[in-house]
Amino acid sequence: MDLQFSAQDETFRQEVRRFLDENLPQSLRDGMRATPGVFVEPDIGQEWQAILHRKGWLAYNWPEDCGGTGWSPIQRYIFEKECALADAPSLPVLSLKLLGPVICKFGTPEQKAHYLPRILDGTDYWCQGFSEPGSGSDLASLKTRAERKEDHYLINGRKL
Ligand SMILES: Cc1cc2nc3c(=O)[nH]c(=O)nc-3n(C[C@H](O)[C@H](O)[C@H](O)COP(=O)(O)OP(=O)(O)OC[C@H]3O[C@@H](n4cnc5c(N)ncnc54)[C@H](O)[C@@H]3O)c2cc1C
């Protein structure tokens, strides 16, 4: 199996490096280096997201018809690797890598039209609320309930 990157892939890598050199400010690189945990500080993350969104590279793992790049798996790998090497702030996993692709694949046209642009322009920041006081690993013991009330749900419970 030939694991060498093609000449086209190397050209793509140079394009990504040029973009990072010209568009990733030192303040964001320093901010990412100073990030202690999984999630970057909102101001750093939002600034980098806006830069990538303007370029059309924010949803680099989404299909083109949903506002993504339609990049190949190798191109996505090269982009992620070059961003890591350049200390680019990490991107919000839940909206871009979990929820977004699911809406792209299974969402109705109305859901796509409503939720995807709001993820891309930073209006919405998604999180996943599983954990509850007393229910971490044991998701079967979750107590929060959603009760359908005509056109909405009444949710009772606590999340961590
Ligand atoms: C970086 C980070 C990000 C997170 N993000 C999210 C998020 O986005 N959404 C969200 O809902 N939650 C999130 N969490 C919470 C995470 O899901 C819980 O911390 C995890 O499920 C463990 O639950 P707990 O902390 O209540 O520990 P517990 O479930 O109380 O576990 C404590 C210890 O007991 C052990 N243990 C538990 N049950 C058993 C068993 N039956 N037998 C033997 N040993 C057992 C565990 O392995 C662990 O060592 C996040 C946590 C971290 C650290």
The ligand as a Tripos MOL2 file, in Angstrom:
@<TRIPOS>MOLECULE
LIG
   53    58     1     0     0
SMALL
NO_CHARGES

@<TRIPOS>ATOM
      1 C1        -13.5710   16.7350   29.8330 C.3       1 LIG1
      2 C2        -14.9550   16.2760   30.1680 C.ar      1 LIG1
      3 C3        -15.9810   16.6500   29.3290 C.ar      1 LIG1
      4 C4        -17.2840   16.2500   29.6200 C.ar      1 LIG1
      5 N1        -18.2800   16.6320   28.7710 N.ar      1 LIG1
      6 C5        -19.5290   16.2530   29.0410 C.ar      1 LIG1
      7 C6        -20.6060   16.6370   28.1720 C.ar      1 LIG1
      8 O1        -20.4140   17.2940   27.1610 O.2       1 LIG1
      9 N2        -21.8660   16.2510   28.5030 N.ar      1 LIG1
     10 C7        -22.1420   15.5140   29.6080 C.ar      1 LIG1
     11 O2        -23.3110   15.1850   29.8130 O.2       1 LIG1
     12 N3        -21.1530   15.1250   30.4720 N.ar      1 LIG1
     13 C8        -19.8740   15.4820   30.2010 C.ar      1 LIG1
     14 N4        -18.8690   15.0960   31.0370 N.ar      1 LIG1
     15 C9        -19.1900   14.3000   32.2300 C.3       1 LIG1
     16 C10       -18.8600   12.8110   31.9520 C.3       1 LIG1
     17 O3        -19.7750   12.2810   31.0630 O.3       1 LIG1
     18 C11       -18.9080   12.0960   33.3390 C.3       1 LIG1
     19 O4        -17.8720   12.6450   34.1230 O.3       1 LIG1
     20 C12       -18.6650   10.5940   33.1560 C.3       1 LIG1
     21 O5        -19.7860   10.0060   32.5420 O.3       1 LIG1
     22 C13       -18.4260    9.9030   34.5210 C.3       1 LIG1
     23 O6        -19.4850   10.2050   35.4100 O.3       1 LIG1
     24 P1        -19.1560   10.7460   36.8990 P.3       1 LIG1
     25 O7        -18.1830   11.8550   36.7500 O.co2     1 LIG1
     26 O8        -20.4510   10.9940   37.5440 O.co2     1 LIG1
     27 O9        -18.4090    9.5350   37.6040 O.3       1 LIG1
     28 P2        -19.0700    8.1950   38.1130 P.3       1 LIG1
     29 O10       -19.9860    7.6280   37.0780 O.co2     1 LIG1
     30 O11       -19.6230    8.4200   39.4580 O.co2     1 LIG1
     31 O12       -17.7620    7.2800   38.1660 O.3       1 LIG1
     32 C14       -16.7870    7.4500   39.2280 C.3       1 LIG1
     33 C15       -15.8240    6.2730   39.1800 C.3       1 LIG1
     34 O13       -16.5750    5.0810   39.4080 O.3       1 LIG1
     35 C16       -16.3590    4.1620   38.3410 C.3       1 LIG1
     36 N5        -17.6150    3.4570   38.0840 N.ar      1 LIG1
     37 C17       -18.8250    3.9850   37.7510 C.ar      1 LIG1
     38 N6        -19.7550    3.0240   37.6170 N.ar      1 LIG1
     39 C18       -19.1100    1.8510   37.8730 C.ar      1 LIG1
     40 C19       -19.5160    0.4870   37.8610 C.ar      1 LIG1
     41 N7        -20.7640    0.1230   37.5930 N.pl3     1 LIG1
     42 N8        -18.5970   -0.4620   38.1830 N.ar      1 LIG1
     43 C20       -17.3190   -0.1160   38.4700 C.ar      1 LIG1
     44 N9        -16.8610    1.1420   38.4820 N.ar      1 LIG1
     45 C21       -17.7460    2.1080   38.1780 C.ar      1 LIG1
     46 C22       -15.9940    5.0430   37.1540 C.3       1 LIG1
     47 O14       -15.2380    4.3200   36.2100 O.3       1 LIG1
     48 C23       -15.1760    6.1300   37.8240 C.3       1 LIG1
     49 O15       -13.8620    5.6710   38.0130 O.3       1 LIG1
     50 C24       -17.5520   15.4680   30.7840 C.ar      1 LIG1
     51 C25       -16.5150   15.0670   31.6420 C.ar      1 LIG1
     52 C26       -15.2310   15.4760   31.3330 C.ar      1 LIG1
     53 C27       -14.1210   15.0450   32.2740 C.3       1 LIG1
@<TRIPOS>BOND
     1     1     2 1
     2     2     3 ar
     3     2    52 ar
     4     3     4 ar
     5     4     5 ar
     6     4    50 ar
     7     5     6 ar
     8     6     7 ar
     9     6    13 1
    10     7     8 2
    11     7     9 ar
    12     9    10 ar
    13    10    11 2
    14    10    12 ar
    15    12    13 ar
    16    13    14 ar
    17    14    15 1
    18    14    50 ar
    19    15    16 1
    20    16    17 1
    21    16    18 1
    22    18    19 1
    23    18    20 1
    24    20    21 1
    25    20    22 1
    26    22    23 1
    27    23    24 1
    28    24    25 2
    29    24    26 1
    30    24    27 1
    31    27    28 1
    32    28    29 2
    33    28    30 1
    34    28    31 1
    35    31    32 1
    36    32    33 1
    37    33    34 1
    38    33    48 1
    39    34    35 1
    40    35    36 1
    41    35    46 1
    42    36    37 ar
    43    36    45 ar
    44    37    38 ar
    45    38    39 ar
    46    39    40 ar
    47    39    45 ar
    48    40    41 1
    49    40    42 ar
    50    42    43 ar
    51    43    44 ar
    52    44    45 ar
    53    46    47 1
    54    46    48 1
    55    48    49 1
    56    50    51 ar
    57    51    52 ar
    58    52    53 1
@<TRIPOS>SUBSTRUCTURE
     1 LIG1         1 GROUP 0 **** ****
